Amino acid sequence: SSGITQSTESSGINAEYGYGRISHQGDKFDDATIEAISLHRDGLKKISRERIWLEMRQIVVGRFAEVILTKMKDLDLFHLINLRHTFRIDTLCKQHALADLESVQPVSILSYAFDHHLEFGKLRRDWKMSMDEDYIGMFLIKHRHRSDIKYFQDLLVDTPKHCRHKFDMAFRELCLSRADQGLLETIEKWPVPEFPLRGDQLIKELGLPKGPLVSRYFTMGKTRWKENQYSMDKEEVVSYLKGEY
């Protein structure tokens, strides 16, 4: 409509703003608005990166994410909003179809468009995402190919207590991006065990000098403990390590 076109032109052709309102019927776009965006697309450079992310948040979890992103790419807009040619619309949309879109955060869906965390990290800085969004995106890129419960249990016990709220946040997003309520509930209800041996106890029990050996044997003991389903007590861990020392 002319109203949409005027709004789009006056904002420097904010593609996200316009697209969010011109694709209510799938791939049917308003021709006048598309023409205005094409003519004035350089205006995107004037829009704040925070505003770009604000609008992209709506797009990536919206009903028509695939057709909107594809149209943006066809109009050669990606480079104007700091998206590189490696941005994967296909993998983002594949996950979009599986996700719990009512609950998942947009950054979780967005992360599936990146094959490498460095690409996501650059965009996170360009779009001035929050630290929580950064953590979620990096977590999903690193761990999204895993689905086994033991893997995430090990990951959780290795996460320092003061960081576990971030693990909980990111793991929840991973599960929501897959609509995997079963895995989410399994980990959320799991009573997290604590490794029974501290570093100072290890030094005393093995007579270790302070230094890298402590870290080495601590890691060795914890790995063995995890391999035994977290069932070993302090004495059993110490006994194992004495046999290795």
NUFISE-711943 format. One record per residue (C-alpha): chain; x, y, z; residue in three letters. Coordinates in steps of 0.1 Angstrom, whole numbers. Each point is the difference from the previous one (the first is absolute). Layout:
<atoms>
cadena, X, Y, Z, residuo
A, X, Y, Z, ala
...
</atoms>
This chain:
<atoms>
cadena, X, Y, Z, residuo
A, 0, 0, 0, ser
A, 11, 36, -4, ser
A, 0, 5, 38, gly
A, 25, -29, 4, ile
A, 21, 14, -29, thr
A, 1, 35, 15, gln
A, 10, -14, 34, ser
A, 27, -22, -16, thr
A, 14, 29, -20, glu
A, 0, 24, 29, ser
A, 20, -24, 21, ser
A, 27, -4, -26, gly
A, -14, -32, -14, ile
A, 1, -20, 31, asn
A, -4, -34, -17, ala
A, -8, -18, 32, glu
A, -27, 25, 11, tyr
A, -17, -2, -34, gly
A, 3, -37, -5, tyr
A, -15, -7, 34, gly
A, -32, 16, -13, arg
A, -2, -9, -37, ile
A, 1, -38, 1, ser
A, -33, -9, 17, his
A, -8, -24, -28, gln
A, 31, -21, -5, gly
A, 19, 11, -30, asp
A, -23, 28, -11, lys
A, 19, 32, 4, phe
A, -12, 35, -6, asp
A, 16, 11, -33, asp
A, 2, 37, 9, ala
A, 18, -7, 32, thr
A, 25, -25, -16, ile
A, 7, 27, -27, glu
A, 6, 26, 27, ala
A, 24, -23, 19, ile
A, 19, -8, -32, ser
A, 4, 37, -9, leu
A, 10, 12, 35, his
A, 17, -30, 15, arg
A, 31, 19, 9, asp
A, -20, 17, 26, gly
A, 4, -32, 21, leu
A, 35, 12, 7, lys
A, -14, 29, 20, lys
A, -21, -22, 23, ile
A, 14, -9, 34, ser
A, 12, -36, 4, arg
A, -22, -3, 30, glu
A, -31, 8, -21, arg
A, 11, -26, -26, ile
A, 2, -27, 27, trp
A, -33, 11, 14, leu
A, -17, -5, -33, glu
A, 19, -32, -9, met
A, -12, -14, 33, arg
A, -35, 1, -12, gln
A, 8, -14, -34, ile
A, 20, -31, 10, val
A, -28, -13, 22, val
A, -28, 12, -22, gly
A, -23, -20, -22, arg
A, 16, 10, -33, phe
A, 37, -1, 10, ala
A, 11, -19, -31, glu
A, -17, 21, -26, val
A, 9, 33, 17, ile
A, 37, -10, 4, leu
A, 2, -13, -35, thr
A, -15, 32, -14, lys
A, 25, 20, 20, met
A, 28, -20, -15, lys
A, -14, 3, -35, asp
A, -1, 38, 5, leu
A, 37, -1, 10, asp
A, -7, 15, 34, leu
A, 20, -24, 22, phe
A, 33, 18, -3, his
A, -17, 32, 10, leu
A, -10, -14, 34, ile
A, 33, -19, 7, asn
A, -11, -34, -12, leu
A, 26, -18, -21, arg
A, -5, -24, -29, his
A, 5, -29, 23, thr
A, -33, 7, 19, phe
A, -19, -32, -4, arg
A, -37, 6, -6, ile
A, -6, -37, -7, asp
A, 13, -13, 34, thr
A, -18, 29, 19, leu
A, -33, -8, -17, cys
A, 4, -38, 5, lys
A, 3, 6, 38, gln
A, -27, 27, -1, his
A, -24, -28, -11, ala
A, 9, -22, 30, leu
A, 2, 26, 27, ala
A, -24, 11, 27, asp
A, -4, 35, -15, leu
A, -24, 11, 28, glu
A, 28, -3, 26, ser
A, 34, 0, -17, val
A, 21, 31, -1, gln
A, 8, 14, -35, pro
A, 37, -3, 5, val
A, -4, -37, 4, ser
A, -15, -3, -35, ile
A, 24, 25, -14, leu
A, 30, -21, 12, ser
A, -9, -28, -24, tyr
A, 9, 22, -29, ala
A, 37, -1, 10, phe
A, 24, -29, -5, asp
A, 27, 15, 22, his
A, -1, 19, 33, his
A, 24, 27, -13, leu
A, -25, 11, -26, glu
A, -28, 2, 26, phe
A, 23, 19, 24, gly
A, 7, 27, -25, lys
A, -37, 5, -7, leu
A, -7, 0, 37, arg
A, 24, 30, 3, arg
A, -13, 17, -31, asp
A, -36, -3, 11, trp
A, 8, 8, 36, lys
A, -17, -31, 14, met
A, -1, -6, 38, ser
A, 25, -21, 18, met
A, -27, -26, 6, asp
A, -8, -1, -37, glu
A, 37, -5, -7, asp
A, 2, -28, 25, tyr
A, -31, -17, -14, ile
A, 12, 3, -36, gly
A, 34, -14, 7, met
A, -14, -28, 21, phe
A, -24, -12, -27, leu
A, 27, 2, -27, ile
A, 23, -21, 20, lys
A, -24, -26, 14, his
A, -30, -1, -24, arg
A, 12, -32, -17, his
A, -2, -20, 33, arg
A, -31, -16, 14, ser
A, 13, -26, 24, asp
A, -9, 6, 36, ile
A, 34, -11, 15, lys
A, 17, 26, -21, tyr
A, -20, 28, 15, phe
A, 2, -14, 35, gln
A, 38, 0, -3, asp
A, -1, 36, -14, leu
A, -21, 10, 30, leu
A, 22, -15, 27, val
A, 30, 17, -17, asp
A, -17, 34, 1, thr
A, 10, 20, 31, pro
A, -29, 6, 24, lys
A, 1, 37, -5, his
A, -6, -5, -37, cys
A, -27, -27, 1, arg
A, -28, 26, -4, his
A, 15, 8, -34, lys
A, 2, -37, -9, phe
A, -37, -4, 10, asp
A, -9, 30, -21, met
A, 19, -12, -31, ala
A, -9, -37, 3, phe
A, -37, 10, 3, arg
A, 4, 19, -33, glu
A, 16, -29, -17, leu
A, -29, -23, 10, cys
A, -26, 26, -11, leu
A, 18, 4, -33, ser
A, -7, -37, -5, arg
A, -33, -1, 18, ala
A, 16, -28, 21, asp
A, -19, 2, 32, gln
A, 11, -35, 11, gly
A, 37, 9, 1, leu
A, -7, 33, 17, leu
A, -20, -16, 28, glu
A, 26, -28, 4, thr
A, 29, 25, 7, ile
A, -21, 25, 19, glu
A, -12, -27, 25, lys
A, 34, -17, 3, trp
A, 17, 5, 34, pro
A, 34, 12, -10, val
A, 27, -20, 18, pro
A, 32, 17, 13, glu
A, 34, -13, -5, phe
A, 11, -13, 35, pro
A, 36, 11, -1, leu
A, 14, 35, 4, arg
A, 34, 12, -13, gly
A, 14, 5, 35, asp
A, -11, -35, 10, gln
A, 17, -14, -31, leu
A, 32, 17, 9, ile
A, -1, -15, 34, lys
A, -10, -35, -10, glu
A, 25, -4, -28, leu
A, 27, 22, 14, gly
A, 0, 21, -32, leu
A, 20, 32, -3, pro
A, -21, 30, -9, lys
A, 0, 6, -37, gly
A, -12, -15, -32, pro
A, 1, -36, 14, leu
A, -29, 9, 22, val
A, -22, 11, -29, ser
A, 11, -31, -20, arg
A, -10, -25, 27, tyr
A, -31, 19, 10, phe
A, -12, -2, -36, thr
A, 10, -36, -2, met
A, -20, -9, 31, gly
A, -30, 20, -11, lys
A, 0, -17, -34, thr
A, 1, -34, 17, arg
A, -28, 10, 23, trp
A, -22, 11, -29, lys
A, 8, -32, -19, glu
A, -13, -19, 30, asn
A, -33, 18, 0, gln
A, 10, 23, 28, tyr
A, -2, -29, 25, ser
A, 35, 1, 14, met
A, 6, 15, 34, asp
A, 30, 19, 12, lys
A, 20, -31, 11, glu
A, -7, -18, -33, glu
A, 12, 30, -20, val
A, 32, 3, 21, val
A, 6, -37, -3, ser
A, -2, 2, -37, tyr
A, 23, 30, -2, leu
A, 26, -17, 22, lys
A, 1, -28, -24, gly
A, 7, 24, -28, glu
A, 25, 22, 18, tyr
</atoms>
